[in-house]
Amino acid sequence: MQKFTYKITLEAENEKQAQEKMAALTVMARKLTAREIKKISEVVEENGSTLKTAKNFLGL
């Protein structure tokens, strides 16, 4: 599989949190398909009740 490099900007309270976000996003990108990531982003952006249920399931 090819590798691509992007420059992105993350919002976070501090650099440590930004690094944690980037590490988590990298894992998701490596383990999930583009279709799966897109579906997750749609839920996060558009469906607050489903997101709340998912957060509760994860203990967040």
N, CA, C and O atoms as a Tripos MOL2 file, in Angstrom:
@<TRIPOS>MOLECULE
protein
  240   239    60     0     0
PROTEIN
NO_CHARGES

@<TRIPOS>ATOM
      1 N           0.8350   -1.1720    0.0000 N.3       1 MET1
      2 CA          0.0000    0.0000    0.0000 C.3       1 MET1
      3 C           0.8870    1.2450    0.0000 C.2       1 MET1
      4 O           1.9290    1.2650    0.6540 O.2       1 MET1
      5 N           0.4840    2.2600   -0.7160 N.am      2 GLN2
      6 CA          1.2520    3.5050   -0.7740 C.3       2 GLN2
      7 C           1.0860    4.3030    0.5110 C.2       2 GLN2
      8 O           0.1010    4.1420    1.2320 O.2       2 GLN2
      9 N           2.0560    5.1620    0.7890 N.am      3 LYS3
     10 CA          1.9890    6.0620    1.9410 C.3       3 LYS3
     11 C           1.9110    7.4890    1.4310 C.2       3 LYS3
     12 O           2.5460    7.8400    0.4370 O.2       3 LYS3
     13 N           1.1350    8.3010    2.1130 N.am      4 PHE4
     14 CA          0.9640    9.7030    1.7650 C.3       4 PHE4
     15 C           1.2110   10.5460    3.0100 C.2       4 PHE4
     16 O           0.9030   10.1240    4.1240 O.2       4 PHE4
     17 N           1.7570   11.7150    2.8200 N.am      5 THR5
     18 CA          2.0530   12.6140    3.9250 C.3       5 THR5
     19 C           1.1920   13.8580    3.7990 C.2       5 THR5
     20 O           1.0600   14.4350    2.7200 O.2       5 THR5
     21 N           0.6050   14.2670    4.9270 N.am      6 TYR6
     22 CA         -0.2320   15.4590    4.9670 C.3       6 TYR6
     23 C           0.1920   16.3370    6.1330 C.2       6 TYR6
     24 O           0.6620   15.8430    7.1570 O.2       6 TYR6
     25 N           0.0250   17.6100    5.9710 N.am      7 LYS7
     26 CA          0.2290   18.5500    7.0630 C.3       7 LYS7
     27 C          -1.1560   18.9320    7.5580 C.2       7 LYS7
     28 O          -1.9720   19.4440    6.7920 O.2       7 LYS7
     29 N          -1.4290   18.6840    8.8540 N.am      8 ILE8
     30 CA         -2.7450   18.9850    9.3970 C.3       8 ILE8
     31 C          -2.6100   19.8380   10.6430 C.2       8 ILE8
     32 O          -1.5380   19.9350   11.2400 O.2       8 ILE8
     33 N          -3.7080   20.4480   11.0170 N.am      9 THR9
     34 CA         -3.7880   21.2310   12.2410 C.3       9 THR9
     35 C          -4.8570   20.6120   13.1260 C.2       9 THR9
     36 O          -5.9710   20.3570   12.6670 O.2       9 THR9
     37 N          -4.5290   20.3670   14.3920 N.am     10 LEU10
     38 CA         -5.4760   19.8030   15.3510 C.3      10 LEU10
     39 C          -5.7720   20.8150   16.4380 C.2      10 LEU10
     40 O          -4.8820   21.5470   16.8720 O.2      10 LEU10
     41 N          -7.0030   20.8590   16.8720 N.am     11 GLU11
     42 CA         -7.3510   21.6740   18.0320 C.3      11 GLU11
     43 C          -7.1990   20.8130   19.2800 C.2      11 GLU11
     44 O          -7.6920   19.6870   19.3270 O.2      11 GLU11
     45 N          -6.5220   21.3420   20.2820 N.am     12 ALA12
     46 CA         -6.3210   20.6290   21.5390 C.3      12 ALA12
     47 C          -5.9730   21.6460   22.6200 C.2      12 ALA12
     48 O          -5.5670   22.7720   22.3320 O.2      12 ALA12
     49 N          -6.1390   21.2260   23.8580 N.am     13 GLU13
     50 CA         -5.8210   22.1140   24.9760 C.3      13 GLU13
     51 C          -4.3210   22.3380   25.1130 C.2      13 GLU13
     52 O          -3.8870   23.3930   25.5740 O.2      13 GLU13
     53 N          -3.5220   21.3390   24.7090 N.am     14 ASN14
     54 CA         -2.0740   21.4590   24.7970 C.3      14 ASN14
     55 C          -1.4350   20.5000   23.8050 C.2      14 ASN14
     56 O          -2.1250   19.7170   23.1530 O.2      14 ASN14
     57 N          -0.1220   20.5660   23.6950 N.am     15 GLU15
     58 CA          0.5860   19.7470   22.7110 C.3      15 GLU15
     59 C           0.4710   18.2530   23.0110 C.2      15 GLU15
     60 O           0.3750   17.4390   22.0920 O.2      15 GLU15
     61 N           0.4800   17.8940   24.2880 N.am     16 LYS16
     62 CA          0.3610   16.4760   24.6520 C.3      16 LYS16
     63 C          -0.9570   15.9060   24.1500 C.2      16 LYS16
     64 O          -0.9860   14.8040   23.6020 O.2      16 LYS16
     65 N          -2.0420   16.6390   24.3280 N.am     17 GLN17
     66 CA         -3.3360   16.1630   23.8420 C.3      17 GLN17
     67 C          -3.3600   16.0900   22.3190 C.2      17 GLN17
     68 O          -3.9560   15.1740   21.7530 O.2      17 GLN17
     69 N          -2.7250   17.0370   21.6590 N.am     18 ALA18
     70 CA         -2.6570   17.0080   20.1950 C.3      18 ALA18
     71 C          -1.8980   15.7670   19.7270 C.2      18 ALA18
     72 O          -2.2940   15.1290   18.7510 O.2      18 ALA18
     73 N          -0.8140   15.4250   20.4170 N.am     19 GLN19
     74 CA         -0.0480   14.2350   20.0650 C.3      19 GLN19
     75 C          -0.8690   12.9650   20.2930 C.2      19 GLN19
     76 O          -0.8020   12.0290   19.4970 O.2      19 GLN19
     77 N          -1.6430   12.9330   21.3810 N.am     20 GLU20
     78 CA         -2.4940   11.7770   21.6610 C.3      20 GLU20
     79 C          -3.5700   11.6250   20.5870 C.2      20 GLU20
     80 O          -3.8580   10.5140   20.1430 O.2      20 GLU20
     81 N          -4.1590   12.7430   20.1740 N.am     21 LYS21
     82 CA         -5.1630   12.7080   19.1060 C.3      21 LYS21
     83 C          -4.5520   12.1760   17.8100 C.2      21 LYS21
     84 O          -5.1450   11.3310   17.1390 O.2      21 LYS21
     85 N          -3.3770   12.6680   17.4680 N.am     22 MET22
     86 CA         -2.7320   12.2570   16.2290 C.3      22 MET22
     87 C          -2.3800   10.7730   16.2730 C.2      22 MET22
     88 O          -2.5390   10.0680   15.2760 O.2      22 MET22
     89 N          -1.9080   10.2980   17.4130 N.am     23 ALA23
     90 CA         -1.5820    8.8730   17.5500 C.3      23 ALA23
     91 C          -2.8360    8.0240   17.3750 C.2      23 ALA23
     92 O          -2.8000    6.9930   16.7040 O.2      23 ALA23
     93 N          -3.9480    8.4530   17.9750 N.am     24 ALA24
     94 CA         -5.2060    7.7090   17.8520 C.3      24 ALA24
     95 C          -5.7190    7.7320   16.4170 C.2      24 ALA24
     96 O          -6.1770    6.7100   15.9050 O.2      24 ALA24
     97 N          -5.6450    8.8800   15.7710 N.am     25 LEU25
     98 CA         -6.0770    8.9760   14.3770 C.3      25 LEU25
     99 C          -5.2300    8.0960   13.4640 C.2      25 LEU25
    100 O          -5.7430    7.5010   12.5160 O.2      25 LEU25
    101 N          -3.9520    8.0170   13.7490 N.am     26 THR26
    102 CA         -3.0500    7.1840   12.9520 C.3      26 THR26
    103 C          -3.4220    5.7040   13.0750 C.2      26 THR26
    104 O          -3.4180    4.9710   12.0860 O.2      26 THR26
    105 N          -3.7410    5.2770   14.2900 N.am     27 VAL27
    106 CA         -4.1580    3.8970   14.4950 C.3      27 VAL27
    107 C          -5.4480    3.6200   13.7260 C.2      27 VAL27
    108 O          -5.5680    2.5970   13.0520 O.2      27 VAL27
    109 N          -6.4060    4.5320   13.8280 N.am     28 MET28
    110 CA         -7.6690    4.3500   13.1160 C.3      28 MET28
    111 C          -7.4470    4.2690   11.6060 C.2      28 MET28
    112 O          -8.0490    3.4350   10.9290 O.2      28 MET28
    113 N          -6.5920    5.1260   11.0910 N.am     29 ALA29
    114 CA         -6.3120    5.1300    9.6530 C.3      29 ALA29
    115 C          -5.6450    3.8290    9.2110 C.2      29 ALA29
    116 O          -5.8660    3.3570    8.0960 O.2      29 ALA29
    117 N          -4.8390    3.2620   10.0830 N.am     30 ARG30
    118 CA         -4.1310    2.0300    9.7480 C.3      30 ARG30
    119 C          -5.0430    0.8070    9.8380 C.2      30 ARG30
    120 O          -4.8960   -0.1310    9.0540 O.2      30 ARG30
    121 N          -5.9800    0.8060   10.7860 N.am     31 LYS31
    122 CA         -6.7880   -0.3800   11.0570 C.3      31 LYS31
    123 C          -8.1460   -0.3940   10.3420 C.2      31 LYS31
    124 O          -8.7270   -1.4610   10.1440 O.2      31 LYS31
    125 N          -8.6520    0.7760    9.9560 N.am     32 LEU32
    126 CA         -9.9770    0.8620    9.3460 C.3      32 LEU32
    127 C          -9.8790    1.2220    7.8710 C.2      32 LEU32
    128 O          -8.9040    1.8320    7.4290 O.2      32 LEU32
    129 N         -10.8930    0.8390    7.1240 N.am     33 THR33
    130 CA        -10.9410    1.2220    5.7140 C.3      33 THR33
    131 C         -11.4090    2.6610    5.6020 C.2      33 THR33
    132 O         -11.9420    3.2190    6.5610 O.2      33 THR33
    133 N         -11.2160    3.2570    4.4500 N.am     34 ALA34
    134 CA        -11.6840    4.6290    4.2210 C.3      34 ALA34
    135 C         -13.1970    4.7080    4.4130 C.2      34 ALA34
    136 O         -13.7080    5.6800    4.9700 O.2      34 ALA34
    137 N         -13.9030    3.6890    3.9530 N.am     35 ARG35
    138 CA        -15.3690    3.6600    4.0970 C.3      35 ARG35
    139 C         -15.7840    3.6460    5.5700 C.2      35 ARG35
    140 O         -16.7180    4.3430    5.9640 O.2      35 ARG35
    141 N         -15.0860    2.8510    6.3760 N.am     36 GLU36
    142 CA        -15.4050    2.7670    7.8020 C.3      36 GLU36
    143 C         -15.1270    4.0890    8.5060 C.2      36 GLU36
    144 O         -15.9280    4.5410    9.3250 O.2      36 GLU36
    145 N         -14.0060    4.7030    8.1920 N.am     37 ILE37
    146 CA        -13.6670    5.9930    8.8040 C.3      37 ILE37
    147 C         -14.6820    7.0600    8.4000 C.2      37 ILE37
    148 O         -15.0980    7.8740    9.2240 O.2      37 ILE37
    149 N         -15.0720    7.0520    7.1380 N.am     38 LYS38
    150 CA        -16.0590    8.0230    6.6610 C.3      38 LYS38
    151 C         -17.3790    7.8410    7.4020 C.2      38 LYS38
    152 O         -17.9970    8.8300    7.7950 O.2      38 LYS38
    153 N         -17.8240    6.6070    7.6010 N.am     39 LYS39
    154 CA        -19.0750    6.3480    8.2990 C.3      39 LYS39
    155 C         -18.9930    6.8180    9.7430 C.2      39 LYS39
    156 O         -19.9450    7.4050   10.2570 O.2      39 LYS39
    157 N         -17.8690    6.5680   10.4020 N.am     40 ILE40
    158 CA        -17.6850    7.0320   11.7790 C.3      40 ILE40
    159 C         -17.7530    8.5520   11.8290 C.2      40 ILE40
    160 O         -18.3890    9.1100   12.7230 O.2      40 ILE40
    161 N         -17.1070    9.2320   10.8840 N.am     41 SER41
    162 CA        -17.1160   10.6960   10.8860 C.3      41 SER41
    163 C         -18.5280   11.2340   10.6650 C.2      41 SER41
    164 O         -18.8900   12.2660   11.2300 O.2      41 SER41
    165 N         -19.3220   10.5520    9.8550 N.am     42 GLU42
    166 CA        -20.7090   10.9740    9.6420 C.3      42 GLU42
    167 C         -21.5200   10.8590   10.9240 C.2      42 GLU42
    168 O         -22.3220   11.7420   11.2280 O.2      42 GLU42
    169 N         -21.3240    9.7960   11.6700 N.am     43 VAL43
    170 CA        -22.0300    9.6250   12.9440 C.3      43 VAL43
    171 C         -21.6180   10.7130   13.9210 C.2      43 VAL43
    172 O         -22.4660   11.3190   14.5760 O.2      43 VAL43
    173 N         -20.3250   10.9600   14.0170 N.am     44 VAL44
    174 CA        -19.8220   11.9730   14.9490 C.3      44 VAL44
    175 C         -20.3770   13.3560   14.5870 C.2      44 VAL44
    176 O         -20.7610   14.1230   15.4700 O.2      44 VAL44
    177 N         -20.4170   13.6650   13.3110 N.am     45 GLU45
    178 CA        -20.8270   14.9910   12.8700 C.3      45 GLU45
    179 C         -22.3370   15.1880   12.8840 C.2      45 GLU45
    180 O         -22.8050   16.2880   13.1780 O.2      45 GLU45
    181 N         -23.1070   14.1530   12.5750 N.am     46 GLU46
    182 CA        -24.5260   14.3470   12.3110 C.3      46 GLU46
    183 C         -25.4800   13.6870   13.2930 C.2      46 GLU46
    184 O         -26.6610   14.0350   13.3070 O.2      46 GLU46
    185 N         -25.0280   12.7610   14.1040 N.am     47 ASN47
    186 CA        -25.9590   11.9920   14.9110 C.3      47 ASN47
    187 C         -25.5540   12.0110   16.3720 C.2      47 ASN47
    188 O         -24.8930   11.0910   16.8540 O.2      47 ASN47
    189 N         -25.9490   13.0510   17.0700 N.am     48 GLY48
    190 CA        -25.5610   13.2430   18.4610 C.3      48 GLY48
    191 C         -26.0050   12.1240   19.3870 C.2      48 GLY48
    192 O         -25.2630   11.7530   20.2970 O.2      48 GLY48
    193 N         -27.1940   11.5760   19.1810 N.am     49 SER49
    194 CA        -27.6790   10.5270   20.0880 C.3      49 SER49
    195 C         -26.8730    9.2410   19.9240 C.2      49 SER49
    196 O         -26.5810    8.5680   20.9130 O.2      49 SER49
    197 N         -26.5130    8.8960   18.7050 N.am     50 THR50
    198 CA        -25.6950    7.7100   18.4740 C.3      50 THR50
    199 C         -24.3010    7.9070   19.0510 C.2      50 THR50
    200 O         -23.7270    6.9860   19.6330 O.2      50 THR50
    201 N         -23.7590    9.1110   18.8900 N.am     51 LEU51
    202 CA        -22.4410    9.4160   19.4620 C.3      51 LEU51
    203 C         -22.4820    9.3060   20.9780 C.2      51 LEU51
    204 O         -21.5570    8.7660   21.5850 O.2      51 LEU51
    205 N         -23.5400    9.8110   21.5930 N.am     52 LYS52
    206 CA        -23.6780    9.7320   23.0530 C.3      52 LYS52
    207 C         -23.7290    8.2710   23.5040 C.2      52 LYS52
    208 O         -23.0990    7.9050   24.4960 O.2      52 LYS52
    209 N         -24.4740    7.4410   22.7810 N.am     53 THR53
    210 CA        -24.5600    6.0180   23.1010 C.3      53 THR53
    211 C         -23.1880    5.3570   22.9880 C.2      53 THR53
    212 O         -22.8020    4.5700   23.8520 O.2      53 THR53
    213 N         -22.4560    5.6770   21.9250 N.am     54 ALA54
    214 CA        -21.1220    5.1060   21.7330 C.3      54 ALA54
    215 C         -20.1820    5.5230   22.8500 C.2      54 ALA54
    216 O         -19.4190    4.7040   23.3610 O.2      54 ALA54
    217 N         -20.2330    6.7940   23.2320 N.am     55 LYS55
    218 CA        -19.3720    7.2720   24.3290 C.3      55 LYS55
    219 C         -19.7140    6.5550   25.6270 C.2      55 LYS55
    220 O         -18.8170    6.1690   26.3760 O.2      55 LYS55
    221 N         -21.0030    6.3730   25.9010 N.am     56 ASN56
    222 CA        -21.4040    5.6540   27.1160 C.3      56 ASN56
    223 C         -20.8840    4.2190   27.0820 C.2      56 ASN56
    224 O         -20.3940    3.7150   28.0920 O.2      56 ASN56
    225 N         -20.9840    3.5670   25.9410 N.am     57 PHE57
    226 CA        -20.4920    2.2000   25.7830 C.3      57 PHE57
    227 C         -18.9970    2.1220   26.0730 C.2      57 PHE57
    228 O         -18.5220    1.1500   26.6600 O.2      57 PHE57
    229 N         -18.2500    3.1620   25.6540 N.am     58 LEU58
    230 CA        -16.7970    3.2000   25.8620 C.3      58 LEU58
    231 C         -16.4080    3.6990   27.2430 C.2      58 LEU58
    232 O         -15.2260    3.7320   27.5850 O.2      58 LEU58
    233 N         -17.4030    4.0870   28.0420 N.am     59 GLY59
    234 CA        -17.1240    4.5910   29.3810 C.3      59 GLY59
    235 C         -16.5960    6.0120   29.4000 C.2      59 GLY59
    236 O         -15.8320    6.3820   30.2920 O.2      59 GLY59
    237 N         -16.9990    6.8130   28.4190 N.am     60 LEU60
    238 CA        -16.5270    8.1960   28.3160 C.3      60 LEU60
    239 C         -17.5940    9.1790   28.7430 C.2      60 LEU60
    240 O         -17.3650   10.3880   28.7190 O.2      60 LEU60
@<TRIPOS>BOND
     1     1     2 1
     2     2     3 1
     3     3     4 2
     4     3     5 am
     5     5     6 1
     6     6     7 1
     7     7     8 2
     8     7     9 am
     9     9    10 1
    10    10    11 1
    11    11    12 2
    12    11    13 am
    13    13    14 1
    14    14    15 1
    15    15    16 2
    16    15    17 am
    17    17    18 1
    18    18    19 1
    19    19    20 2
    20    19    21 am
    21    21    22 1
    22    22    23 1
    23    23    24 2
    24    23    25 am
    25    25    26 1
    26    26    27 1
    27    27    28 2
    28    27    29 am
    29    29    30 1
    30    30    31 1
    31    31    32 2
    32    31    33 am
    33    33    34 1
    34    34    35 1
    35    35    36 2
    36    35    37 am
    37    37    38 1
    38    38    39 1
    39    39    40 2
    40    39    41 am
    41    41    42 1
    42    42    43 1
    43    43    44 2
    44    43    45 am
    45    45    46 1
    46    46    47 1
    47    47    48 2
    48    47    49 am
    49    49    50 1
    50    50    51 1
    51    51    52 2
    52    51    53 am
    53    53    54 1
    54    54    55 1
    55    55    56 2
    56    55    57 am
    57    57    58 1
    58    58    59 1
    59    59    60 2
    60    59    61 am
    61    61    62 1
    62    62    63 1
    63    63    64 2
    64    63    65 am
    65    65    66 1
    66    66    67 1
    67    67    68 2
    68    67    69 am
    69    69    70 1
    70    70    71 1
    71    71    72 2
    72    71    73 am
    73    73    74 1
    74    74    75 1
    75    75    76 2
    76    75    77 am
    77    77    78 1
    78    78    79 1
    79    79    80 2
    80    79    81 am
    81    81    82 1
    82    82    83 1
    83    83    84 2
    84    83    85 am
    85    85    86 1
    86    86    87 1
    87    87    88 2
    88    87    89 am
    89    89    90 1
    90    90    91 1
    91    91    92 2
    92    91    93 am
    93    93    94 1
    94    94    95 1
    95    95    96 2
    96    95    97 am
    97    97    98 1
    98    98    99 1
    99    99   100 2
   100    99   101 am
   101   101   102 1
   102   102   103 1
   103   103   104 2
   104   103   105 am
   105   105   106 1
   106   106   107 1
   107   107   108 2
   108   107   109 am
   109   109   110 1
   110   110   111 1
   111   111   112 2
   112   111   113 am
   113   113   114 1
   114   114   115 1
   115   115   116 2
   116   115   117 am
   117   117   118 1
   118   118   119 1
   119   119   120 2
   120   119   121 am
   121   121   122 1
   122   122   123 1
   123   123   124 2
   124   123   125 am
   125   125   126 1
   126   126   127 1
   127   127   128 2
   128   127   129 am
   129   129   130 1
   130   130   131 1
   131   131   132 2
   132   131   133 am
   133   133   134 1
   134   134   135 1
   135   135   136 2
   136   135   137 am
   137   137   138 1
   138   138   139 1
   139   139   140 2
   140   139   141 am
   141   141   142 1
   142   142   143 1
   143   143   144 2
   144   143   145 am
   145   145   146 1
   146   146   147 1
   147   147   148 2
   148   147   149 am
   149   149   150 1
   150   150   151 1
   151   151   152 2
   152   151   153 am
   153   153   154 1
   154   154   155 1
   155   155   156 2
   156   155   157 am
   157   157   158 1
   158   158   159 1
   159   159   160 2
   160   159   161 am
   161   161   162 1
   162   162   163 1
   163   163   164 2
   164   163   165 am
   165   165   166 1
   166   166   167 1
   167   167   168 2
   168   167   169 am
   169   169   170 1
   170   170   171 1
   171   171   172 2
   172   171   173 am
   173   173   174 1
   174   174   175 1
   175   175   176 2
   176   175   177 am
   177   177   178 1
   178   178   179 1
   179   179   180 2
   180   179   181 am
   181   181   182 1
   182   182   183 1
   183   183   184 2
   184   183   185 am
   185   185   186 1
   186   186   187 1
   187   187   188 2
   188   187   189 am
   189   189   190 1
   190   190   191 1
   191   191   192 2
   192   191   193 am
   193   193   194 1
   194   194   195 1
   195   195   196 2
   196   195   197 am
   197   197   198 1
   198   198   199 1
   199   199   200 2
   200   199   201 am
   201   201   202 1
   202   202   203 1
   203   203   204 2
   204   203   205 am
   205   205   206 1
   206   206   207 1
   207   207   208 2
   208   207   209 am
   209   209   210 1
   210   210   211 1
   211   211   212 2
   212   211   213 am
   213   213   214 1
   214   214   215 1
   215   215   216 2
   216   215   217 am
   217   217   218 1
   218   218   219 1
   219   219   220 2
   220   219   221 am
   221   221   222 1
   222   222   223 1
   223   223   224 2
   224   223   225 am
   225   225   226 1
   226   226   227 1
   227   227   228 2
   228   227   229 am
   229   229   230 1
   230   230   231 1
   231   231   232 2
   232   231   233 am
   233   233   234 1
   234   234   235 1
   235   235   236 2
   236   235   237 am
   237   237   238 1
   238   238   239 1
   239   239   240 2
@<TRIPOS>SUBSTRUCTURE
     1 MET1         2 RESIDUE 1 A MET
     2 GLN2         6 RESIDUE 1 A GLN
     3 LYS3        10 RESIDUE 1 A LYS
     4 PHE4        14 RESIDUE 1 A PHE
     5 THR5        18 RESIDUE 1 A THR
     6 TYR6        22 RESIDUE 1 A TYR
     7 LYS7        26 RESIDUE 1 A LYS
     8 ILE8        30 RESIDUE 1 A ILE
     9 THR9        34 RESIDUE 1 A THR
    10 LEU10       38 RESIDUE 1 A LEU
    11 GLU11       42 RESIDUE 1 A GLU
    12 ALA12       46 RESIDUE 1 A ALA
    13 GLU13       50 RESIDUE 1 A GLU
    14 ASN14       54 RESIDUE 1 A ASN
    15 GLU15       58 RESIDUE 1 A GLU
    16 LYS16       62 RESIDUE 1 A LYS
    17 GLN17       66 RESIDUE 1 A GLN
    18 ALA18       70 RESIDUE 1 A ALA
    19 GLN19       74 RESIDUE 1 A GLN
    20 GLU20       78 RESIDUE 1 A GLU
    21 LYS21       82 RESIDUE 1 A LYS
    22 MET22       86 RESIDUE 1 A MET
    23 ALA23       90 RESIDUE 1 A ALA
    24 ALA24       94 RESIDUE 1 A ALA
    25 LEU25       98 RESIDUE 1 A LEU
    26 THR26      102 RESIDUE 1 A THR
    27 VAL27      106 RESIDUE 1 A VAL
    28 MET28      110 RESIDUE 1 A MET
    29 ALA29      114 RESIDUE 1 A ALA
    30 ARG30      118 RESIDUE 1 A ARG
    31 LYS31      122 RESIDUE 1 A LYS
    32 LEU32      126 RESIDUE 1 A LEU
    33 THR33      130 RESIDUE 1 A THR
    34 ALA34      134 RESIDUE 1 A ALA
    35 ARG35      138 RESIDUE 1 A ARG
    36 GLU36      142 RESIDUE 1 A GLU
    37 ILE37      146 RESIDUE 1 A ILE
    38 LYS38      150 RESIDUE 1 A LYS
    39 LYS39      154 RESIDUE 1 A LYS
    40 ILE40      158 RESIDUE 1 A ILE
    41 SER41      162 RESIDUE 1 A SER
    42 GLU42      166 RESIDUE 1 A GLU
    43 VAL43      170 RESIDUE 1 A VAL
    44 VAL44      174 RESIDUE 1 A VAL
    45 GLU45      178 RESIDUE 1 A GLU
    46 GLU46      182 RESIDUE 1 A GLU
    47 ASN47      186 RESIDUE 1 A ASN
    48 GLY48      190 RESIDUE 1 A GLY
    49 SER49      194 RESIDUE 1 A SER
    50 THR50      198 RESIDUE 1 A THR
    51 LEU51      202 RESIDUE 1 A LEU
    52 LYS52      206 RESIDUE 1 A LYS
    53 THR53      210 RESIDUE 1 A THR
    54 ALA54      214 RESIDUE 1 A ALA
    55 LYS55      218 RESIDUE 1 A LYS
    56 ASN56      222 RESIDUE 1 A ASN
    57 PHE57      226 RESIDUE 1 A PHE
    58 LEU58      230 RESIDUE 1 A LEU
    59 GLY59      234 RESIDUE 1 A GLY
    60 LEU60      238 RESIDUE 1 A LEU
